[in-house]
Amino acid sequence: MIEKPLPLRPELVPCNECQAGVMRLKFITYFTWLDEELITVPNFPAWICDVCGRREYDEKSISWLAMLLNPNAGKPMDRKRAHVRTAHRSAPRPSADS
């Protein structure tokens, strides 16, 4: 079953997990690991079911966070083109007839 992304408006959205609760927008502390380091992000938007506690995160917020945590963030991109090798052609070999 494909789930639609939750809207960022505080509408009554039923929980896909328990079917009894309502997903409500709250701002929580998000935890994630970056290699062996625990990263915490305060005030992160999450939709949380008021019955079962299921959490769903906004795709844009997760993408933004992934970009910020990328080890290459802020570094200029290497714009050098890869050197394309051409096949080395050897000189024609003399034939046995010559």
LINJO-V193869 format. One record per residue. N is the residue number from 0. PSI is psi as a letter, one per 20 degrees, with the letter a starting at -180 (NA if undefined). OMEGA is omega in whole degrees, 0 to 359 (NA if undefined). Layout:
n,psi,omega
N,PSI,OMEGA
N,PSI,OMEGA
This chain:
n,psi,omega
0,p,180
1,p,180
2,p,177
3,q,175
4,q,181
5,q,179
6,q,178
7,j,175
8,q,180
9,m,175
10,r,176
11,o,180
12,p,181
13,q,179
14,p,178
15,i,183
16,g,186
17,i,181
18,j,181
19,h,185
20,r,179
21,p,178
22,p,181
23,p,179
24,p,175
25,r,178
26,o,188
27,r,171
28,o,181
29,p,179
30,p,174
31,q,179
32,p,173
33,o,190
34,d,181
35,j,182
36,p,178
37,p,180
38,p,176
39,p,180
40,o,180
41,q,175
42,l,180
43,p,183
44,p,178
45,q,173
46,p,185
47,p,179
48,p,181
49,i,178
50,g,186
51,i,177
52,j,179
53,q,180
54,p,173
55,p,183
56,q,178
57,p,182
58,g,181
59,h,180
60,g,179
61,g,178
62,g,179
63,g,180
64,g,179
65,h,178
66,g,180
67,h,182
68,i,179
69,p,182
70,i,180
71,j,181
72,p,178
73,i,178
74,q,178
75,q,179
76,q,177
77,o,185
78,j,178
79,p,177
80,q,176
81,p,179
82,p,181
83,p,179
84,p,173
85,q,180
86,p,179
87,p,180
88,p,179
89,q,179
90,q,181
91,p,180
92,q,176
93,q,181
94,r,180
95,i,181
96,h,186
97,NA,NA
